């Protein structure tokens, strides 16, 4: 058994991450005008704080540095991206607050994020956000073609959904003194976890849209959507295995590695497992 096979309760990890960043989140939100803060608070209520957890655990894997500001910055950056996704999809936040207020809130979040990062952190975050933008641009171009291959769809999914996860892991590692090689492995870990999560999100989507991976895979491969969902689950398994390989390669501390492993599994393949109801305990006979 390797050190990262010993899993920790992921919910505890997420609760610990939330508790660590909430004081700084509250202070940052106090800087915002009331109308902007209302939009941000609605968005934060939907976050699971896994992005902040990845920053904190990636730092704990190599040292004892205080990376709370970085965790807050990446949580803000993630919400910035989520608000833009909501805008483009005409989602519930836009429906409640209107496009102008959502755009203003997203801009404010980006400013808050950059103010809490070092110069290197801002550069890493900028690259990640440019990747997200590039993913959207590629996706728009693909809508006008009928010869798009599966590899292109996967490339867009990675650009849009893995970049910030990868940046969170890399910045956490670097802040704690990880070498360039170690930080690169953590970045690859986050990249694979992000794409695995996208596969799972699309499998579990209540309404499978034309851009979700199972629908795309079914159309390209000529299989049923149920068969394509199974394929996506298998891809998530493979991506998680590759992520854990990168985690082993970077030589992290045992406890943080265990928690990273558990968190990665919890936000990806564990969500596809059937829920087993608790078994009733039979009353002892007299």
Secondary structure, 3 states (H helix, E strand, C coil): CCHHHCCCCHHHHHHHHHHHHHHHHHHHHCCCCHHHHHHHHHHHCCCCCHHHHHHHHHHHCCCCCCCHHHHHHHHHHHHHHHHHHHHHHCCHHHHHHCHHHHHHHHHHHHHHHHHCCCHHHHHHHHHHHHHHHHHHHHHHHHCCCCCCCHHHHHHHHHHHHCHHHHHHHHHHHHHCCCCHHHHHHHHHHHHHHHHHHHHHHHHHCCCCCCCCHHHHHHHHHCCCHHHHHHHHHHHHHHHHHHHHHHHHHCCCCHHHHHHHHHHHHHCCHHHHCCCCCCCCCCCCCC
